[in-house]
Amino acid sequence: MTNYKIKITNAGGLTSRSSAELVEEANHHKCNITLKLENGDECDLKSIMNVFALAPIDCGNVLTIVCEGTDEQGAVDGFDKLCKEYSF
């Protein structure tokens, strides 16, 4: 199990576009990927509808992406690259 944390810095919180970017990255990997919020809520990050169900995710919230499975390090590397290219 490998974790990756993202702090939401966008004043509008986690937008639909940002959510879609995360889900798209998650779907490039075979491992199980879960999105966890600080309040304990969590969902399967491979489903945009599950991510929308967690809304609102506000500016300042910290998201934890939990990757478990055969290519978990590749998934974490993918999220790291995405976060360096895309502002959340």
C-alpha positions, 0 to 999 in steps of 0.5 A, a space after each residue: 500500500 502506497 499513499 500520495 497526498 494532495 492539498 487543494 489550493 484552488 480557491 474554488 476547491 476540487 472542481 469537476 475538471 480536477 476530479 476528471 483529471 484524477 479519475 483519468 489518471 487512476 484509470 491508467 493503472 491496474 491497482 485499486 485506488 481509493 480517495 480518502 478525505 480528512 473527515 474519513 469519507 472515501 471512495 473508489 477513485 476510478 469512478 467520477 460519480 463516486 468522487 462527485 458524491 464526496 463533494 464539496 471538497 474545499 480549498 485547504 482540504 488534504 486528499 490522500 490517494 491510497 494505491 494497492 496492487 501490482 503497479 501501485 508505485 507507477 500509480 503514485 508516480 503518475 499522480 505526482 507527475 499530474 500534480 506537478 503539471 496541473 494545479 489542484 
